[in-house]
Amino acid sequence: MDCVANRVKPLARQHIRAALLSSIRGLSDDAASRRRRRRLLYDRILRVDHAGELGADRIYAGQMRVLGRDPVVQHMWEQEKEHLRAFERLVPQHRARPSALRPLWDSAGFALGFASALLGQRGAMACTVAVESVIAEHYDNQIRELLADAGEDHAELLDLLRRCRDDEQGHHDTGLEHGAEGAPLYGLLTAAVKAGCRGAIWVAERI
């Protein structure tokens, strides 16, 4: 009996050791998988938001080219510049891949801003209402996504997204207060701009 017991004890220890090693490997694999998932999440969020803020900066640049020293547009533009600077800092900090289509967002944003301002200040404001309604919703979706993924780990990014979301909502409301709905073809214009923004978001998340 003693001989059998002596043989069983090493076997039991081997099974316990194997189980512990398997558990450790499983925990390590889970941690690595979580890191990869979060890296991809940050890569996508920072790429699309950086591209979006670049586009917003160029929209206001285009509007100011036509409208001149419009204090309302200038104030909103200054806030977009702050957003862009913040994302330009975070993109390299988190080794995110910027959008390969930056020249497109630059030129398309300027063209949209310029064209909308040709309809007057109300046209520019209608463009702002359309763009910012989509972007505020977009930031809300990202905030919910980060909160679902252990939000306490994303405090810095969440704070930035909330500030950007609130500013964009403020721009939307400012546009309405300054006669956006009186722009020519308001419904058609805002529908087209919203569709373009949603398409740009989809592309910038990936390219």
C-alpha contacts under 8 A as a table, 3 or more apart, distances in Angstrom:
res1	aa1	res2	aa2	distance
1	M	4	V	5.11
1	M	5	A	6.13
2	D	5	A	5.03
2	D	6	N	6.03
3	C	6	N	5.09
3	C	7	R	6.33
4	V	7	R	5.14
4	V	8	V	6.15
5	A	8	V	5.01
5	A	9	K	6.20
6	N	9	K	5.53
6	N	10	P	7.12
7	R	10	P	5.95
7	R	11	L	6.74
8	V	11	L	5.13
8	V	12	A	6.14
9	K	12	A	5.09
9	K	13	R	6.18
10	P	13	R	4.99
10	P	14	Q	6.11
11	L	14	Q	5.02
11	L	15	H	6.27
12	A	15	H	5.11
12	A	16	I	6.19
13	R	16	I	5.08
13	R	17	R	6.04
14	Q	17	R	5.06
14	Q	18	A	6.05
15	H	18	A	5.08
15	H	19	A	6.09
16	I	19	A	5.07
16	I	20	L	6.14
17	R	20	L	5.11
17	R	21	L	6.14
18	A	21	L	5.13
18	A	22	S	6.07
19	A	22	S	5.05
19	A	23	S	6.17
20	L	23	S	5.07
20	L	24	I	6.17
21	L	24	I	5.07
21	L	25	R	6.11
22	S	25	R	5.11
22	S	26	G	6.09
23	S	26	G	4.97
23	S	27	L	6.18
24	I	27	L	5.11
24	I	28	S	6.10
25	R	28	S	4.99
25	R	29	D	6.02
26	G	29	D	5.07
26	G	30	D	6.11
27	L	30	D	5.03
27	L	31	A	6.17
28	S	31	A	5.13
28	S	32	A	6.16
29	D	32	A	5.09
29	D	33	S	6.02
30	D	33	S	5.05
30	D	34	R	6.08
31	A	34	R	5.04
31	A	35	R	6.18
32	A	35	R	5.09
32	A	36	R	6.22
33	S	36	R	5.14
33	S	37	R	6.12
34	R	37	R	5.07
34	R	38	R	6.13
35	R	38	R	5.17
35	R	39	R	6.04
36	R	39	R	5.06
36	R	40	L	6.22
37	R	40	L	5.21
37	R	41	L	6.16
38	R	41	L	4.83
38	R	42	Y	6.11
39	R	42	Y	5.23
39	R	43	D	5.99
40	L	43	D	4.94
40	L	44	R	6.13
41	L	44	R	5.32
41	L	45	I	6.15
42	Y	45	I	5.10
42	Y	46	L	5.80
42	Y	94	H	7.44
42	Y	96	A	7.00
43	D	46	L	5.50
43	D	47	R	5.97
43	D	94	H	7.69
43	D	95	R	7.62
43	D	96	A	4.54
43	D	97	R	6.25
44	R	47	R	5.27
44	R	48	V	6.22
44	R	96	A	7.75
44	R	205	E	5.35
44	R	206	R	7.20
45	I	48	V	5.54
45	I	49	D	5.99
45	I	142	Q	7.42
45	I	205	E	7.15
46	L	49	D	5.21
46	L	50	H	5.78
46	L	87	F	6.82
46	L	90	L	7.38
46	L	91	V	6.04
46	L	96	A	6.59
46	L	98	P	7.71
47	R	50	H	5.35
47	R	51	A	6.21
47	R	91	V	7.28
47	R	96	A	6.66
47	R	97	R	6.25
47	R	98	P	4.95
47	R	99	S	5.72
47	R	204	A	6.78
47	R	205	E	6.37
48	V	51	A	5.11
48	V	52	G	6.00
48	V	99	S	7.16
48	V	201	I	6.35
48	V	204	A	4.90
48	V	205	E	4.89
49	D	52	G	4.86
49	D	53	E	6.07
49	D	87	F	7.29
50	H	53	E	5.27
50	H	54	L	6.14
50	H	84	L	6.44
50	H	87	F	5.39
50	H	88	E	6.79
50	H	91	V	7.73
50	H	98	P	7.44
51	A	54	L	5.08
51	A	55	G	6.20
51	A	98	P	7.63
51	A	99	S	6.42
51	A	102	R	6.72
51	A	105	W	6.75
51	A	204	A	6.72
52	G	55	G	5.04
52	G	56	A	6.16
52	G	105	W	7.80
52	G	201	I	7.44
53	E	56	A	4.88
53	E	57	D	6.06
53	E	80	E	6.48
53	E	81	K	7.84
53	E	83	H	6.47
53	E	84	L	5.23
54	L	57	D	5.14
54	L	58	R	6.36
54	L	84	L	6.19
54	L	105	W	6.92
54	L	106	D	6.66
55	G	58	R	5.16
55	G	59	I	6.15
55	G	105	W	5.18
55	G	106	D	5.73
55	G	108	A	7.42
55	G	109	G	4.73
55	G	110	F	7.56
56	A	59	I	4.99
56	A	60	Y	6.43
56	A	80	E	6.56
56	A	109	G	6.53
57	D	60	Y	5.50
57	D	61	A	6.26
57	D	77	W	6.39
57	D	80	E	5.72
57	D	81	K	6.19
57	D	84	L	7.59
57	D	109	G	7.69
58	R	61	A	4.78
58	R	62	G	6.08
58	R	106	D	6.00
58	R	107	S	7.59
58	R	109	G	4.96
58	R	110	F	4.59
58	R	113	G	7.25
59	I	62	G	5.17
59	I	63	Q	6.30
59	I	109	G	4.56
59	I	110	F	4.71
59	I	111	A	7.24
59	I	112	L	6.08
59	I	113	G	4.08
59	I	114	F	7.21
60	Y	63	Q	4.93
60	Y	64	M	6.03
60	Y	73	V	6.91
60	Y	74	Q	7.77
60	Y	76	M	7.91
60	Y	77	W	5.63
60	Y	110	F	7.40
60	Y	113	G	5.92
61	A	64	M	5.20
61	A	65	R	6.24
61	A	77	W	7.59
61	A	110	F	6.35
61	A	113	G	7.07
61	A	114	F	7.93
62	G	65	R	5.14
62	G	66	V	6.85
62	G	109	G	7.58
62	G	110	F	4.55
62	G	111	A	6.48
62	G	112	L	7.27
62	G	113	G	4.45
62	G	114	F	4.19
62	G	115	A	7.89
62	G	117	A	7.78
63	Q	66	V	5.42
63	Q	67	L	5.99
63	Q	68	G	8.00
63	Q	73	V	7.81
63	Q	110	F	7.78
63	Q	113	G	4.66
63	Q	114	F	4.88
63	Q	115	A	7.84
63	Q	116	S	7.18
63	Q	117	A	5.18
63	Q	124	A	6.66
64	M	67	L	4.92
64	M	68	G	5.01
64	M	69	R	6.76
64	M	70	D	7.03
64	M	73	V	7.22
64	M	74	Q	7.49
64	M	114	F	7.85
65	R	68	G	5.78
65	R	114	F	6.92
66	V	114	F	6.37
66	V	117	A	6.06
66	V	118	L	6.74
67	L	70	D	6.19
67	L	117	A	6.64
67	L	120	G	7.58
67	L	121	Q	7.24
69	R	74	Q	7.18
70	D	73	V	5.52
70	D	74	Q	5.99
71	P	74	Q	4.89
71	P	75	H	6.07
72	V	75	H	5.32
72	V	76	M	6.57
73	V	76	M	5.23
73	V	77	W	6.06
74	Q	77	W	4.98
74	Q	78	E	6.22
75	H	78	E	5.25
75	H	79	Q	6.62
76	M	79	Q	5.24
76	M	80	E	6.42
76	M	171	H	6.58
77	W	80	E	5.05
77	W	81	K	6.26
78	E	81	K	5.07
78	E	82	E	6.47
79	Q	82	E	5.10
79	Q	83	H	6.42
79	Q	167	D	7.43
80	E	83	H	4.99
80	E	84	L	6.18
81	K	84	L	5.07
81	K	85	R	6.21
82	E	85	R	5.20
82	E	86	A	6.32
83	H	86	A	5.19
83	H	87	F	6.45
83	H	164	C	6.68
84	L	87	F	5.27
84	L	88	E	6.06
85	R	88	E	5.04
85	R	89	R	6.32
86	A	89	R	5.26
86	A	90	L	6.41
86	A	160	L	7.99
87	F	90	L	4.93
87	F	91	V	5.94
88	E	91	V	5.53
88	E	92	P	7.28
89	R	92	P	6.32
89	R	93	Q	6.43
90	L	93	Q	4.85
90	L	94	H	6.05
91	V	94	H	5.60
91	V	95	R	5.95
91	V	96	A	5.03
91	V	97	R	7.23
91	V	98	P	7.07
92	P	95	R	4.61
92	P	96	A	6.13
93	Q	96	A	7.76
99	S	102	R	5.86
99	S	204	A	6.04
99	S	205	E	7.96
99	S	206	R	7.96
99	S	207	I	5.42
100	A	207	I	5.83
101	L	104	L	5.29
101	L	105	W	6.52
101	L	204	A	7.64
101	L	207	I	6.94
102	R	105	W	5.17
102	R	106	D	6.11
103	P	106	D	5.04
103	P	107	S	6.19
104	L	107	S	5.32
104	L	108	A	5.76
105	W	108	A	5.19
105	W	109	G	5.69
106	D	109	G	5.45
106	D	110	F	6.34
107	S	110	F	5.26
107	S	111	A	6.09
108	A	111	A	5.09
108	A	112	L	6.09
109	G	112	L	5.20
109	G	113	G	6.21
110	F	113	G	5.18
110	F	114	F	6.00
111	A	114	F	5.11
111	A	115	A	5.96
112	L	115	A	5.23
112	L	116	S	6.04
113	G	116	S	5.29
113	G	117	A	6.19
113	G	124	A	6.91
113	G	127	C	7.56
114	F	117	A	5.30
114	F	118	L	6.46
115	A	118	L	5.22
115	A	119	L	7.30
116	S	119	L	5.62
116	S	120	G	7.41
116	S	123	G	5.12
116	S	124	A	4.88
116	S	126	A	7.91
116	S	127	C	6.30
117	A	120	G	5.02
117	A	121	Q	6.01
117	A	122	R	7.87
117	A	123	G	5.66
117	A	124	A	4.61
118	L	123	G	7.31
118	L	124	A	7.94
119	L	122	R	6.98
119	L	123	G	4.76
119	L	124	A	7.10
119	L	183	A	7.32
119	L	184	P	7.33
120	G	123	G	5.26
120	G	124	A	6.47
121	Q	124	A	5.00
121	Q	125	M	6.10
122	R	125	M	4.95
122	R	126	A	6.04
122	R	178	H	6.97
122	R	179	G	5.45
122	R	180	A	4.75
122	R	181	E	7.45
122	R	182	G	6.36
122	R	183	A	4.92
123	G	126	A	5.03
123	G	127	C	6.33
123	G	180	A	6.47
123	G	183	A	4.98
123	G	184	P	7.05
123	G	186	Y	7.92
124	A	127	C	5.15
124	A	128	T	6.32
124	A	180	A	7.57
125	M	128	T	4.87
125	M	129	V	6.14
125	M	174	T	7.98
125	M	175	G	4.54
125	M	176	L	7.16
125	M	178	H	6.88
125	M	179	G	7.06
125	M	180	A	4.77
126	A	129	V	5.10
126	A	130	A	6.28
126	A	175	G	6.50
126	A	176	L	7.63
126	A	179	G	7.95
126	A	180	A	4.29
126	A	181	E	6.54
126	A	183	A	6.47
126	A	186	Y	6.67
126	A	189	L	7.53
126	A	190	T	6.49
127	C	130	A	5.24
127	C	131	V	6.11
127	C	180	A	7.97
127	C	189	L	7.45
127	C	190	T	6.40
127	C	193	V	6.85
128	T	131	V	5.21
128	T	132	E	5.83
128	T	171	H	6.92
128	T	172	H	6.20
128	T	175	G	6.13
129	V	132	E	5.42
129	V	133	S	6.01
129	V	171	H	7.21
129	V	172	H	4.46
129	V	173	D	7.31
129	V	175	G	5.52
129	V	176	L	6.82
129	V	180	A	7.18
129	V	190	T	7.55
130	A	133	S	5.46
130	A	134	V	6.67
130	A	172	H	7.61
130	A	190	T	4.99
130	A	191	A	7.37
130	A	193	V	6.06
130	A	194	K	5.49
131	V	134	V	5.50
131	V	135	I	6.25
131	V	193	V	6.58
131	V	194	K	6.06
131	V	197	C	6.57
132	E	135	I	4.87
132	E	136	A	5.78
132	E	168	E	5.33
132	E	169	Q	6.42
132	E	171	H	6.68
132	E	172	H	5.37
133	S	136	A	5.40
133	S	137	E	6.34
133	S	168	E	7.65
133	S	169	Q	6.93
133	S	172	H	6.29
134	V	137	E	5.26
134	V	138	H	6.10
134	V	194	K	6.35
134	V	197	C	6.95
134	V	198	R	7.10
135	I	138	H	4.79
135	I	139	Y	6.16
135	I	165	R	7.48
135	I	168	E	6.96
136	A	139	Y	5.21
136	A	140	D	6.25
136	A	164	C	7.99
136	A	165	R	4.96
136	A	166	D	7.49
136	A	168	E	5.73
136	A	169	Q	5.88
137	E	140	D	5.01
137	E	141	N	6.31
137	E	165	R	7.95
138	H	141	N	5.20
138	H	142	Q	6.46
139	Y	142	Q	5.07
139	Y	143	I	6.13
139	Y	161	L	6.17
139	Y	162	R	7.45
139	Y	164	C	7.66
139	Y	165	R	5.68
140	D	143	I	5.09
140	D	144	R	6.29
140	D	162	R	7.93
140	D	165	R	7.02
141	N	144	R	5.23
141	N	145	E	6.25
142	Q	145	E	4.95
142	Q	146	L	6.23
142	Q	161	L	7.90
143	I	146	L	5.24
143	I	147	L	6.15
143	I	158	L	6.28
143	I	161	L	6.83
143	I	162	R	7.42
144	R	147	L	5.11
144	R	148	A	6.17
145	E	148	A	5.22
145	E	149	D	6.54
146	L	149	D	5.04
146	L	150	A	6.94
146	L	151	G	5.45
146	L	154	H	6.84
146	L	158	L	7.34
147	L	150	A	5.79
147	L	151	G	3.92
147	L	152	E	7.61
147	L	154	H	8.00
148	A	151	G	6.41
150	A	153	D	5.82
150	A	154	H	7.49
151	G	154	H	5.32
151	G	155	A	6.77
151	G	158	L	7.83
152	E	155	A	5.62
154	H	157	L	5.56
154	H	158	L	5.91
155	A	158	L	5.14
155	A	159	D	6.04
156	E	159	D	5.26
156	E	160	L	6.45
157	L	160	L	5.13
157	L	161	L	6.14
158	L	161	L	5.09
158	L	162	R	6.07
159	D	162	R	5.26
159	D	163	R	6.26
160	L	163	R	5.17
160	L	164	C	6.13
161	L	164	C	5.07
161	L	165	R	5.92
162	R	165	R	4.98
162	R	166	D	6.09
163	R	166	D	5.20
163	R	167	D	6.19
164	C	167	D	5.10
164	C	168	E	6.07
165	R	168	E	5.16
165	R	169	Q	6.14
166	D	169	Q	5.11
166	D	170	G	6.14
167	D	170	G	4.93
167	D	171	H	6.25
168	E	171	H	4.98
168	E	172	H	6.24
169	Q	172	H	5.00
169	Q	173	D	6.29
170	G	173	D	5.12
170	G	174	T	6.07
171	H	174	T	4.94
171	H	175	G	6.14
172	H	175	G	5.21
172	H	176	L	6.60
173	D	176	L	5.19
173	D	177	E	6.22
174	T	177	E	4.97
174	T	178	H	6.20
175	G	178	H	5.20
175	G	179	G	6.68
175	G	180	A	5.51
176	L	179	G	5.56
176	L	180	A	5.05
176	L	181	E	6.61
177	E	180	A	7.38
179	G	182	G	5.38
179	G	183	A	7.22
180	A	183	A	5.57
180	A	186	Y	7.51
181	E	186	Y	5.89
182	G	186	Y	6.88
183	A	186	Y	5.21
185	L	188	L	5.44
185	L	189	L	5.88
186	Y	189	L	5.14
186	Y	190	T	6.01
187	G	190	T	5.44
187	G	191	A	6.08
188	L	191	A	5.23
188	L	192	A	6.16
189	L	192	A	5.32
189	L	193	V	6.22
190	T	193	V	5.08
190	T	194	K	5.98
191	A	194	K	5.20
191	A	195	A	6.21
192	A	195	A	5.21
192	A	196	G	6.21
193	V	196	G	5.05
193	V	197	C	6.14
194	K	197	C	5.08
194	K	198	R	6.23
195	A	198	R	5.24
195	A	199	G	6.20
196	G	199	G	5.11
196	G	200	A	6.11
197	C	200	A	5.01
197	C	201	I	6.17
198	R	201	I	5.13
198	R	202	W	6.34
199	G	202	W	5.18
199	G	203	V	6.33
200	A	203	V	5.16
200	A	204	A	5.97
201	I	204	A	5.17
201	I	205	E	6.11
202	W	205	E	5.49
202	W	206	R	6.96
203	V	206	R	5.44
203	V	207	I	5.95
204	A	207	I	5.19
